[in-house]
Amino acid sequence: RLHDDWYVRPPNASDSLPWVSFGQFLGMEHYQNVQTRMLGSDRFPYSPTRVEALDVRRALSRIDAHFAVVGVFELFEHSAALIAVLAGVPVDPADLLRVRAQHMPKYSEFT
């Protein structure tokens, strides 16, 4: 769900707008396909250059050649569990609990 009343300052100094809505941020081309630019083009990932099919093929080739696992930050627990299984390391579900609330009282409402 998109909230256009949520504003963010884009981290790229080349942005002409100091603050943009979340919807505008999602539409900015240089914040899309960041990992593909890094792996497929070996260039600064936040450039507003178009990602081409060759960039995608190179990125996939490099992943196949050099990565055993590609984790996803938004699915951290799943990624950590996958790495543990592939490495043969036993994992207790408690190992994957979010602990932020335990060390910062201001986060306790999110547990």
VMD Tcl script that draws the C-alpha trace (Angstrom):
set ca {
  {0.00 0.00 0.00}
  {1.41 3.33 -1.05}
  {1.17 6.38 1.20}
  {1.89 9.49 -0.84}
  {1.86 11.65 2.27}
  {5.06 10.00 3.52}
  {8.07 12.06 2.47}
  {11.72 11.13 2.22}
  {14.93 12.88 1.32}
  {16.55 10.84 -1.44}
  {20.11 9.85 -0.47}
  {21.61 10.75 -3.84}
  {23.17 14.22 -3.95}
  {22.29 14.51 -7.65}
  {18.55 14.62 -6.92}
  {17.10 17.99 -7.82}
  {14.23 17.66 -5.34}
  {15.22 17.86 -1.66}
  {12.09 16.00 -0.49}
  {9.83 13.72 -2.47}
  {6.76 11.67 -1.70}
  {7.17 7.94 -1.31}
  {5.38 7.46 -4.64}
  {7.84 9.78 -6.38}
  {10.76 7.99 -4.70}
  {9.57 4.61 -6.01}
  {9.32 6.07 -9.51}
  {12.90 7.40 -9.60}
  {14.80 5.25 -12.06}
  {18.14 5.48 -10.28}
  {16.70 3.76 -7.18}
  {15.46 0.78 -9.18}
  {17.53 -2.30 -10.06}
  {20.40 -1.25 -7.82}
  {21.82 -4.76 -7.42}
  {21.58 -5.39 -11.16}
  {23.64 -2.26 -11.81}
  {26.24 -3.30 -9.24}
  {26.58 -6.89 -10.44}
  {25.86 -6.46 -14.14}
  {27.58 -3.20 -14.93}
  {30.14 -2.77 -12.17}
  {29.23 0.90 -11.86}
  {27.82 3.30 -9.30}
  {24.45 1.68 -8.53}
  {22.42 4.86 -8.04}
  {22.98 6.34 -11.48}
  {19.90 7.23 -13.51}
  {21.13 5.08 -16.40}
  {18.87 2.52 -17.96}
  {19.35 -1.15 -17.08}
  {19.67 -3.17 -20.27}
  {19.17 -6.89 -20.95}
  {22.97 -7.32 -21.12}
  {23.25 -5.93 -17.56}
  {20.76 -8.55 -16.36}
  {22.57 -11.39 -18.15}
  {25.93 -10.30 -16.69}
  {24.45 -10.03 -13.18}
  {22.93 -13.51 -13.39}
  {26.18 -14.93 -14.75}
  {28.18 -13.40 -11.88}
  {25.68 -14.68 -9.31}
  {25.92 -18.19 -10.78}
  {29.71 -18.06 -10.78}
  {30.38 -16.48 -7.38}
  {27.41 -16.82 -5.02}
  {26.18 -19.92 -3.22}
  {23.21 -18.03 -1.72}
  {21.64 -14.65 -2.33}
  {19.79 -13.45 0.75}
  {16.97 -10.96 0.79}
  {17.06 -8.32 3.52}
  {13.27 -8.05 3.65}
  {13.16 -11.82 4.31}
  {16.11 -11.91 6.69}
  {14.87 -14.83 8.81}
  {14.24 -16.98 5.73}
  {17.61 -16.07 4.23}
  {19.48 -16.82 7.47}
  {17.67 -20.15 7.82}
  {18.50 -21.10 4.21}
  {22.18 -20.31 4.72}
  {22.22 -22.35 7.95}
  {20.60 -25.36 6.27}
  {23.01 -25.22 3.32}
  {25.97 -24.92 5.72}
  {24.70 -27.78 7.87}
  {24.36 -25.59 10.96}
  {21.47 -26.44 13.27}
  {19.20 -23.47 13.90}
  {16.87 -22.92 16.79}
  {13.88 -20.73 15.84}
  {14.78 -18.52 18.81}
  {18.03 -17.64 17.00}
  {15.99 -15.79 14.39}
  {13.79 -13.74 16.70}
  {14.00 -10.01 16.31}
  {15.83 -8.63 19.31}
  {15.58 -4.90 18.68}
  {12.94 -4.43 21.40}
  {15.13 -6.16 23.95}
  {17.92 -3.61 23.77}
  {16.01 -0.41 22.99}
  {12.85 0.41 25.01}
  {11.48 2.68 22.28}
  {11.06 -0.35 19.98}
  {9.12 -2.49 22.48}
  {5.78 -1.53 20.93}
  {6.76 -3.33 17.73}
  {7.19 -6.79 19.25}
}
mol new
graphics top color blue
foreach p $ca { graphics top sphere $p radius 0.5 }
foreach p [lrange $ca 0 end-1] q [lrange $ca 1 end] { graphics top cylinder $p $q radius 0.2 }
display resetview
